[in-house]
Amino acid sequence: MQYPIWDVAIGGGMLMAVVAITHVIVSHFAIGGGLVIVISETLSVRRGDRDLRDLARRSSLILILVSTVFGAISGVGIWVVAGLISPGAISDLIHTYVWGWAIEWTFFVVEIVAALIYYTTWDRISKSAHLLVGWVYFVAAYLSLVVINGIITFMLTPGRWLETGQFWDGFFNPTYWPALLLRTGICAMMATAFMMFAAQRSDADARPRLVRYLGWWLIGG
């Protein structure tokens, strides 16, 4: 199929950058937030720390609003913009990694369902069951990153795929592991940045302790 030329005033590359960068910021928070929130809830249950539990609960609302609403919309926006800017390249990428995309989308669906269940079941199910839902969310979200990281880095450094054309040679390319490590650190940093807003709504006595707790996550990231 022949596609018409599509252009915008700011240029297709700039539009792609705006959509993609905002999506990356939100998506990394969605992954890192899942980890920090569920670990915070786990610690609050073990220690009987109500302030830490309240922080996790308030942060889960931010997680739902940002990740499932803006994150999902901007993710679709990437496909639309990229498909209009370079339809041939997107078609080749989909055909090369069709099963990789299918696996990533499966993890994404599990992530969204788990996030909605997690937020709506606070104090409605047992604490252990609620924690289990939280861990399901994080694992699905992180596995989504694990899969899509291979496809994204393939576009930058295809490696031996240029010679073999094999799925795994392209997936585990030269920048796969460095990028996965980098993105994992960014996930922790983005989670800290977004959860700081929830921490500011904590009681004055508990706020310094919670901010210090989030600071350790920032340093780790």
N, C-alpha and C positions, 0 to 999 in steps of 0.2 A: 504493500500500500504506500502511495506517495503522500507525504504529509505536507501541508502548506507551511510556509515560513512564518514563524511566530516571533514577534519581538515586542519589547516594551521600552518606554522612554529611558529607564535607568539601565537597561541592558539585561539580558537573560542571566548572565553570570552574577551580577549584583543581586538580582531577585533571588536566585538560587542560594546565594550566601546568606541573605537575610532570613529566609525560611529555614534553611538548614541549621544555622548557628543557634537560632532560638529553639529549634527542636532539640538539638544536642544538649543545650543547657537543661531543658526540662526533662528530657529522657534520662540524663545522668542523675538528676535528682530523684527521679522515680525509682531508679535502681538503688542508689545509695541511701535514699530515704527509707526504702523498705528494710534495708539492713539495720540502719541506726535506730529506727522506730521499734522494730521487733526485738532488738537486743535491749533497748531501753525498757520495753515492757517486761522482758524476761528478768532483767535486774530488779525492776520495781516489784515484781511478784516475789522474788527470792528475798529481797530486803524489806518488803513491806513499805516501800517508798511511794507514798501517794503523790508527791510532787512530780517525781519522775514519770509516774504512770499518767498523770494529767498532761505532761509534756508530750508523751507519746500519743495520747488521744487527740490533743489539739493538732499535732503535726499530721495525724492521719487524715484530717479534714483537708489540710493543705495538699497532701499527697493526692487525694481523690480529685480535688478541683484542678490542680495543675497537671497531673499526669494523665488522668483519664479524659479530661476535657481538652485542655490546650495541647497536650502531648499528642493525643490521637488526631486532632484536627491538623496540627502542623505536620505530623507524619504523613497524612494523606496529601497535604500540600506539597511535600517534597516529591512525591510520585507524580503529581499533576504537573508541577513546574518542570521537573527533569524530563518527563515524557514529552512536553511541548518544546523544550529547548533542544533536546537531542533524542528523538524517538528511536533512531536506529541503535544508538548505544544502549539505551534502556532495554530495548527488545533483546539485544544480544546478551545483556547481563542477566535478564530473566531466564532466557533459554539455557544459559550456562549453569545457573545456580537455582533452577526451578525448585528442586527439592530442599535446598537450603532455605529459600524464602518460605516454602510451605512449613518447614519446621519452626522457623522464627515466628511466623504468624500464629502457629499453634501455641507456642509459649506465650505470645502476646495476649491471646484470648484467655488463657489460664490466668495470666497476670491481672487482667482487667476484672475478671469474675472474682478472683480472690481479693482484690482491693476493695471491691464493692461490699463483699461479705464481711471483710475485716472491719470496715468502718461502721457498718450498720449493726454489728453484733456486739459492740462494747456493752458489757454487763448484762448481756442477754443469753450468753452461753458460758460454759465454764472457762476459767482462765487458761487451762491447758489446751482446750479446743480452740480458743481464740488465738493463742500463740501458734498453734499448728497452722491455722489459716495464714497468719502473718509470715511464717517460714515458707509456706507454699508460694505466697506472693513473691517473696524475695528470690527464691530459687528459680521460679519461672522467669522473673525479670532479668536475673543475671545470666541465665542460659540464653535468653533472647540476645543479650549483649555478646555472649560468647559466639553465637552463630553469625550475627550481623557484622561483628568485627572482622571475621574472616573474609566476608564479601567486600566490605569497605576497603580493607587493606589490600585486597586483591586488585582493586582498581588503581591503587598507587604503585604497588610492587608485585606484579603477577608472578615473578620468579620463574620456576621451572615449567609453569603452565604453558609458557610460550613455546616450549619444546615438546611437551608431552600432551598437553590439552586435557590432562587428568584433573578431576574435581579436587582431590585432596592436595595435589601439587599447587593448585591455585589458592585453596583455602588456607593451608598452613604455609603461607608465603613468608618472605624474609622479615616483614614488619608485623607479623601477626602477634607474637608474644610481647614484644615491646609495646605495641599499641594496646593490648589487653591490660597490661600492667598500668600503663598511663591512664587509661579510661577508668580502671578500678579506683585509682587514687582520686581522679576527678569526681567520681561518684560520691566518695566520702566528703569531699570539699563542698560539692553542690548541696548535699544533704545538710551539712552544717549551716551553710548560708541561708537556706530556706527555713530550717528549724529555729534559727535565731529569732525569727518573727514570733513563733509560738512561745519561745522562752521569755520574751519580753512581756508576755501576758501572765507570767507566773507571779506568785506572791513575792513581795519585796524581799522577804527573808530567804526564800529559796532561789531567787533569780541568780545571784552570783555563783552559787554552787552548780546550777544547771548550765550556765554559760561556760563555766570552767570545764564541765563535763563535755560539752560540745566542742570546746577548744581542743581537747585531746583528739577528737575525731578529725578536726581540721589539720592538726599537726601530722596525724597519721596519713591523711590524704596527701 
